Every structure is written in C-alpha cells, then in structure tokens.
Amino acid sequence: MATKTRQGLGIIAALSSAMFLGMNPVLGRWAILEGFSPLLVVAIRTGMAGLMMLVYLLVFRRQFFYIFPVGLFGCFLAGALNGFGSLLYYQALGSLPASLGQLLYSLYPLFVALFTFLDKQPVSRLTFIRVGIAAIAVFLLTQADGASAPLPAVLMMLGAAVLYALHIPINQRVLYEIPAPTVTLYTLLSMSLVTAPFYLIFDRTPPQPGGEWTPVVLLTLVTFASRFTLFLGIKNIGGLQAALLGLGELFITFLLGYSLLNERLTTLQIIGAGILAISMLLVALEKQDPTRRHPKGGWLAWLHPPEIKPWSLQD
C-alpha cells in the first residue's frame, strides 16, 4: 500500500476511534447513574466486545487467528495494562463528571510521547511541537469554574491515562507483523481476563432493578468499534500520531455531555478546544512512515517474531 494511501487510512481510522472513544465517558457515566457499579460496567463492555470480535473472526476471518507467540504475549500484556487502566477509569467516573474525567484522561498523548521516545522510535520536531500545543490545550480544557474534583478520583484517572498510553507502543510493535483484527481480538480478550475477575472478586453488585441497559449496550458497541479503529490507525500512522488525533474524542465528550448530561464548557475550555484543533490539523504536515522498521533497540525490542533463516536447495 502506498504511503499516502496508508496515511489517509490511518488518519480516518484514528479519527473514527476518537469519535467512538469520546462516547465512552458519557455512556459510562450514564450507565453508572442508572445503577450499574463501575466494575460491572467495565466488565460487561469489555467482555461483550471481546466476544463480538471472537464471533466475527470465527465466522468471517479465521485466518486472522494466527499470531506468533511473542506477539501474543505482547497483546496480552497490552490488554492487561489497558484492563487495569479501564478499572481505574470507570472507578474515577463514579466520582467525576464525564467531561472533567475525559479532560484528565486526555493527558495520555504526553505519556505516549515519553514511552515512544524511550523505545527509540523516531519522533519528528513537528510532533514535539504538536505535543506542546496539545498540552497547552489540555491545561485550558481542565479549567472548569468552581470545579472541585476529589483527589483520589483525579489520581485514578491519571493512572488510567498512563496505563492506556503504555499499551499503545506495545501494540504498535506487534502491529509491525500482525493485522489489526488479530491484535484487537487478543487485546480485548486479555482485558476481559482482567476486568471480569475483578468484578466477581471485589464487587458482585447486581444492576439496580429498572436500570436502563441502553448505555451499557451502546458502550459495548463503542468499545468494539473503537479498539479496532484504534489499532488500524496505529498500524498505519503510528501510536503517537494516533494518540494526538485521538484527542478529538474531547469534542465528542463535550457534545454528548452537554446534550445528555447537561454539562457545560467554560470560556477557557472553548479556547482550549480551538488550540487542540490546531494540533490535530497539523497532522497533515507529518511525513513519517510508521510501518517502516526503525533500528533495533529500545525497551520493546523483544516484541518481534523469531528469526527464520531463508530456505535454500543446499540445506
């Protein structure tokens, strides 16, 4: 696939993922307000999304089940990290407004930039500029008049951002060799192996009688779609670029938070949203090819398939 076409596909996928991810906090908060415990919400949405991906591949794309052993371990490691991050995320949403929670969570591209740099992957000067612009935007977006967020919930949301950021470069390494549907399946299954036992061991709170299941069903569909489009974006434009475009999820969160939960933006938050849009639009100037292998090294260099010697008639 030509670089331009691949970049275009990656941008569309990353923006689609941002749209779906932006629905997460509002739907999650809605489900919690309907009487679902945070741990139950994350267990249902992750488990059902993983089951949907499994059924889809069983029926239509069985060839995508193959993955090399180290890649499988990488997917399970990334999924476990993301699973623990999801637990923190939805626990925090029990105490935070959806918009404020997503604002704190949107710091994750800064952590992705750090992990990408530590993995010795190429990071352009323009990317550093875009990260700086995004940091200013996120700071302004978090300036909510009169907001007094509980510190434990804030720390949990920041922890969720770090774990989400950490899983992106791990999956990017695996995506050098493996298609996005395969990575999506094994990552979602790993997340389920973390979130479901957590609910069964530490919670077991049933849904409240008469609670509305609509947000839970929608959240499951959104999780399924967001993970697939996220990994498709990472494969074609790289984890850091996908994360920066993923900040577009803030616009979706604000829009849905306004319409469904009556949450409002301050003047500074509106200015921050405009600055964030500038950071996203600058992706058109990026010229990196993330599918090209970078030099060996970095803390994730072990995530590659086994070396196989070329076969010849003399062997």
C-alpha positions in Angstrom: 0.0 0.0 0.0 1.4 3.4 -1.0 2.5 5.7 1.9 -0.1 8.4 1.1 -2.9 5.9 1.0 -1.8 4.2 4.2 -1.5 7.6 5.9 -5.0 8.6 4.8 -6.4 5.3 6.0 -4.6 5.7 9.3 -5.9 9.2 9.8 -9.5 8.2 9.1 -9.2 5.2 11.4 -7.7 7.3 14.2 -10.4 10.0 13.9 -13.1 7.3 13.9 -11.5 5.8 17.1 -11.6 9.3 18.6 -15.3 9.6 17.8 -16.0 6.2 19.5 -13.7 6.8 22.5 -15.3 10.2 23.1 -18.6 8.4 23.7 -17.0 6.2 26.5 -17.1 8.6 29.4 -20.6 9.9 28.7 -22.1 6.4 28.2 -20.1 5.1 31.2 -21.3 7.9 33.4 -24.9 7.4 32.2 -24.7 3.6 33.0 -23.4 4.4 36.5 -26.2 6.9 37.1 -28.6 4.2 36.0 -27.4 2.0 38.9 -24.6 -0.1 37.4 -21.5 -0.3 39.5 -18.3 0.9 37.8 -16.7 -2.5 37.9 -19.8 -4.1 36.4 -19.8 -1.5 33.6 -16.2 -2.2 32.6 -16.6 -6.0 32.9 -19.7 -6.1 30.7 -18.5 -3.7 28.0 -15.0 -5.4 27.7 -16.2 -9.0 27.8 -19.0 -8.5 25.3 -16.8 -6.5 22.9 -14.2 -9.3 23.1 -16.9 -11.9 22.4 -18.2 -9.9 19.4 -14.7 -9.8 17.9 -14.2 -13.5 18.5 -17.5 -14.4 16.8 -16.7 -12.0 13.9 -13.4 -13.7 13.2 -14.8 -17.2 13.6 -17.5 -16.6 11.0 -15.7 -14.3 8.5 -11.9 -14.1 9.0 -10.5 -17.3 10.6 -7.1 -16.6 9.1 -6.7 -13.7 11.5 -6.4 -16.0 14.5 -2.8 -16.7 13.8 -0.2 -14.8 15.8 3.4 -15.6 16.7 4.0 -16.4 20.4 5.9 -13.3 21.4 3.2 -11.2 19.6 0.5 -13.0 21.6 2.3 -12.2 24.8 2.6 -8.6 23.7 -1.1 -8.4 23.1 -1.9 -10.0 26.4 0.5 -7.6 28.2 -1.0 -4.6 26.5 -4.5 -5.9 27.2 -3.8 -6.4 30.9 -2.4 -2.9 31.2 -5.4 -1.5 29.4 -7.7 -3.6 31.5 -6.3 -2.3 34.8 -6.5 1.2 33.3 -10.2 0.7 32.5 -10.9 -0.3 36.1 -9.3 2.9 37.3 -11.1 4.9 34.6 -14.6 3.7 35.4 -14.0 3.9 39.2 -13.0 7.5 38.7 -16.1 8.2 36.6 -18.2 7.2 39.6 -17.0 10.5 41.3 -16.2 12.8 38.3 -18.3 14.5 35.7 -17.8 12.8 32.3 -16.2 15.9 30.7 -13.8 16.6 33.5 -12.8 12.9 33.7 -12.1 12.8 29.9 -10.1 16.0 30.2 -7.8 14.4 32.7 -7.6 11.3 30.7 -6.7 13.2 27.6 -3.2 13.8 29.0 -2.3 10.3 27.7 -0.6 11.5 24.4 2.1 13.2 26.6 2.8 9.8 28.2 2.7 8.1 24.7 5.3 10.6 23.5 7.5 9.7 26.5 7.2 5.9 26.0 7.7 6.3 22.3 10.9 8.2 22.8 12.2 5.6 25.4 11.5 2.9 22.8 13.9 4.7 20.4 11.2 5.3 17.8 11.6 8.3 15.5 9.8 11.4 16.8 9.8 14.4 14.5 10.2 18.0 15.6 6.7 18.8 14.4 5.4 16.0 16.6 7.1 17.6 19.7 5.5 20.9 18.7 2.1 19.3 18.4 2.5 17.6 21.8 3.4 21.0 23.3 0.3 22.6 21.7 -1.9 19.8 22.9 -0.5 20.2 26.4 -1.5 23.9 26.5 -4.9 23.0 25.1 -5.5 20.3 27.7 -4.5 22.7 30.5 -7.0 25.2 29.3 -9.7 22.5 28.9 -9.3 21.5 32.5 -10.0 25.0 33.8 -13.6 24.4 34.9 -15.1 27.3 37.0 -15.8 26.2 40.5 -14.9 22.5 39.9 -13.7 20.7 43.0 -12.8 17.1 41.9 -11.9 14.6 44.6 -8.2 13.9 44.6 -8.5 10.0 44.7 -10.7 10.1 41.5 -8.2 12.5 39.8 -5.3 10.2 40.6 -7.2 7.2 39.4 -8.0 8.9 36.1 -4.3 10.0 35.6 -3.3 6.4 36.4 -5.7 5.2 33.7 -4.1 7.6 31.2 -0.6 6.3 32.0 -1.7 2.7 31.5 -3.6 3.4 28.3 -0.6 5.3 26.9 1.7 2.4 27.9 -0.3 -0.2 25.9 -0.1 1.8 22.7 3.6 1.4 21.9 3.4 -2.3 22.9 0.7 -2.9 20.4 2.5 -0.8 17.8 5.4 -3.2 18.0 3.1 -6.2 17.5 1.3 -4.4 14.6 4.5 -4.3 12.6 3.9 -8.0 11.8 0.2 -8.7 12.7 -3.0 -7.4 11.2 -5.2 -5.0 13.3 -8.1 -7.5 13.7 -5.8 -10.1 15.3 -4.3 -7.6 17.7 -7.8 -6.3 18.5 -9.1 -9.8 19.4 -6.3 -10.8 21.7 -6.0 -7.5 23.4 -9.8 -7.4 24.1 -9.7 -11.0 25.4 -6.8 -10.1 27.7 -8.7 -7.0 29.0 -11.6 -9.3 29.8 -9.4 -11.7 31.7 -8.5 -8.7 34.0 -11.9 -6.9 34.3 -14.3 -9.8 34.8 -12.5 -11.5 37.7 -12.0 -8.1 39.3 -15.8 -7.6 39.3 -16.5 -11.2 40.5 -14.0 -11.0 43.4 -14.3 -7.4 44.6 -17.8 -6.3 43.7 -20.6 -8.6 42.5 -23.1 -5.8 42.8 -26.0 -6.6 40.5 -27.7 -3.9 38.3 -30.3 -1.9 40.0 -33.9 -3.0 39.2 -35.4 -0.9 36.5 -32.0 0.5 35.4 -31.7 1.4 31.8 -29.5 -1.0 29.8 -29.2 1.3 26.7 -25.9 3.0 27.8 -24.3 -0.4 28.6 -25.3 -1.9 25.1 -24.1 1.2 23.4 -20.8 1.2 25.4 -20.2 -2.4 24.3 -20.6 -1.5 20.6 -18.4 1.6 21.0 -15.7 -0.4 22.7 -15.7 -3.0 19.9 -15.5 -0.3 17.2 -13.0 2.0 19.0 -10.4 -0.8 19.6 -10.4 -2.0 16.0 -10.2 1.5 14.5 -7.5 2.5 17.1 -5.2 -0.4 16.2 -5.9 0.2 12.5 -4.8 3.8 13.0 -1.7 2.8 15.0 -0.7 0.3 12.3 -0.8 3.0 9.5 0.3 6.3 11.1 2.0 5.1 14.4 0.9 5.2 18.0 1.9 8.8 18.8 0.1 10.3 15.8 -3.0 8.2 16.5 -2.9 9.4 20.1 -2.7 13.0 19.1 -5.6 12.6 16.7 -7.4 10.7 19.4 -7.7 14.0 21.4 -10.6 14.7 19.1 -12.6 12.5 21.4 -12.8 15.5 23.7 -15.1 17.3 21.3 -17.4 14.2 21.2 -17.4 14.0 25.0 -18.3 17.7 25.4 -21.1 17.4 22.8 -22.7 14.4 24.4 -22.0 15.6 27.9 -23.9 18.8 27.0 -26.8 17.0 25.3 -27.2 14.0 27.6 -25.8 15.1 31.0 -26.3 18.9 30.8 -22.6 19.6 31.3 -21.3 23.0 30.2 -18.0 24.4 28.8 -16.3 27.5 30.2 -14.7 30.2 28.0 -11.2 28.9 28.7 -12.3 25.4 27.7 -13.7 26.7 24.4 -10.3 28.4 23.7 -8.5 25.2 24.6 -10.7 23.2 22.2 -9.7 25.6 19.4 -6.0 25.2 20.2 -6.4 21.4 20.3 -8.0 21.5 16.8 -4.8 23.3 15.6 -2.7 20.5 17.0 -4.8 17.9 15.2 -4.9 19.7 11.9 -1.0 19.8 11.8 -1.0 16.0 11.3 -1.4 16.8 7.5 2.3 18.0 7.6 3.7 14.9 9.2 5.8 12.8 6.8 6.8 9.8 8.9 6.2 6.2 7.8 5.5 4.2 11.0 5.3 0.9 9.2 9.0 1.2 8.3 11.1 -0.6 10.9 13.3 1.6 13.0 16.7 0.5 14.2 16.8 -2.4 16.7 16.8 -1.4 20.3 14.5 0.2 22.7 12.7 -1.2 25.7 10.3 -3.1 23.5 12.8 -4.6 21.0 12.0 -8.1 22.2 8.5 -7.9 20.6 9.3 -9.4 17.2 8.8 -12.7 15.5 11.6 -15.4 15.7 14.3 -15.0 13.1 14.0 -17.7 10.4 16.9 -18.5 8.1 16.0 -18.4 4.4 15.5 -21.9 3.0 17.6 -23.0 0.0 18.1 -26.2 -2.0 21.5 -26.6 -0.4 20.0 -27.0 3.1 
